[in-house]
Amino acid sequence: IGYHFTDRITAGIGGRYRVKEEDDNSENTYSYQTFFDYRISYAFYIHSEYERLSQKRPEIGRQWVNNYFLGLGRDINYRNNIKATLLLLYNFSSEFNNQDFRERISVRFGFKLN
């Protein structure tokens, strides 16, 4: 959920819940995040995000991990009030024993309603 403060600045909060089923072993991962977008042109913006992620680790049990993302976003008009979104992000987290983000660079694709 985001709020447009100005034509260039958007900030918001979000959450995620994921269930992973693998070899008779299920694993729940959930997180909450805050984000800040600064539009640099009609279609491009700088995206920053803080995420607090809870994941189950076999050797130590459930663990909370912090992720700090910064990158570039691109909006693509899809339909009247729907835009496709493409994000290229770098994870600056120093706690990089994260099972969900094994690589520092992540690419995300999604849709948003305006």
C-alpha positions as CSV (number, residue, x, y, z in Angstrom):
1,I,0.0,0.0,0.0
2,G,1.5,3.3,-1.1
3,Y,0.7,7.0,-0.8
4,H,1.7,9.6,-3.4
5,F,3.0,12.6,-1.4
6,T,3.9,14.5,-4.6
7,D,4.1,13.7,-8.3
8,R,7.7,12.4,-7.6
9,I,7.5,10.9,-4.1
10,T,5.7,7.8,-3.0
11,A,6.1,5.9,0.3
12,G,4.3,2.9,1.8
13,I,4.2,-0.4,3.6
14,G,3.8,-4.0,2.6
15,G,3.9,-7.6,3.7
16,R,4.6,-11.0,2.3
17,Y,3.7,-14.6,3.3
18,R,5.1,-17.6,1.5
19,V,4.8,-21.4,2.0
20,K,7.4,-23.6,0.4
21,E,6.7,-27.3,0.1
22,E,9.6,-29.5,-0.7
23,D,10.3,-33.2,0.0
24,D,7.7,-33.6,2.8
25,N,9.1,-30.5,4.4
26,S,7.1,-27.2,4.5
27,E,8.6,-23.9,5.4
28,N,6.8,-20.6,6.1
29,T,8.5,-17.3,5.4
30,Y,6.9,-13.9,6.2
31,S,8.0,-10.3,6.3
32,Y,6.9,-6.7,6.5
33,Q,8.5,-3.8,4.6
34,T,8.5,-0.1,4.1
35,F,9.4,1.5,0.8
36,F,10.2,4.9,-0.7
37,D,10.1,5.8,-4.4
38,Y,11.5,8.9,-6.0
39,R,10.5,9.4,-9.6
40,I,13.3,10.6,-11.9
41,S,11.4,10.6,-15.1
42,Y,7.9,9.6,-16.4
43,A,8.7,5.9,-16.4
44,F,11.7,5.5,-14.1
45,Y,12.2,5.9,-10.4
46,I,14.7,5.1,-7.6
47,H,13.3,2.5,-5.2
48,S,14.5,2.0,-1.6
49,E,13.1,-0.6,0.7
50,Y,13.7,-1.9,4.2
51,E,12.4,-5.5,4.9
52,R,12.2,-7.5,8.1
53,L,12.1,-11.1,7.1
54,S,11.3,-14.1,9.3
55,Q,12.6,-17.4,8.0
56,K,13.0,-20.9,9.5
57,R,16.6,-22.2,9.5
58,P,17.2,-25.9,10.1
59,E,20.2,-25.4,12.3
60,I,18.9,-22.6,14.6
61,G,15.1,-22.4,14.1
62,R,13.2,-19.2,13.2
63,Q,15.3,-16.2,12.6
64,W,14.6,-12.5,11.8
65,V,16.8,-11.0,9.0
66,N,17.0,-7.4,7.9
67,N,17.3,-6.5,4.2
68,Y,18.1,-3.1,2.7
69,F,17.3,-2.7,-1.0
70,L,18.2,0.1,-3.4
71,G,17.7,0.1,-7.1
72,L,15.9,1.3,-10.2
73,G,12.2,0.8,-11.1
74,R,10.4,1.0,-14.4
75,D,6.6,1.5,-14.8
76,I,5.0,0.2,-18.0
77,N,1.4,1.2,-18.9
78,Y,-0.7,-2.0,-19.2
79,R,-4.3,-1.0,-19.0
80,N,-6.3,2.0,-17.8
81,N,-5.5,2.0,-14.1
82,I,-2.9,-0.9,-14.1
83,K,0.8,-0.6,-14.6
84,A,3.4,-3.4,-14.9
85,T,6.4,-2.8,-12.7
86,L,10.0,-4.0,-13.1
87,L,12.5,-3.5,-10.3
88,L,16.3,-4.1,-10.4
89,L,17.5,-4.1,-6.8
90,Y,20.7,-4.5,-4.8
91,N,20.6,-5.9,-1.3
92,F,23.0,-4.0,1.0
93,S,22.2,-6.2,4.0
94,S,25.2,-7.2,6.2
95,E,23.3,-10.2,7.4
96,F,23.7,-12.1,4.2
97,N,23.0,-15.6,5.5
98,N,19.6,-15.1,4.1
99,Q,17.9,-18.1,2.4
100,D,15.4,-16.1,0.5
101,F,18.0,-13.7,-1.1
102,R,21.1,-15.7,-1.8
103,E,22.2,-13.3,-4.4
104,R,22.8,-9.6,-3.8
105,I,21.0,-8.5,-7.0
106,S,17.3,-9.3,-7.4
107,V,14.8,-8.6,-10.2
108,R,11.1,-8.3,-9.4
109,F,8.1,-8.0,-11.7
110,G,4.6,-7.2,-10.7
111,F,1.5,-5.1,-11.3
112,K,0.1,-2.1,-9.4
113,L,-3.2,-0.3,-9.4
114,N,-3.3,3.5,-9.7
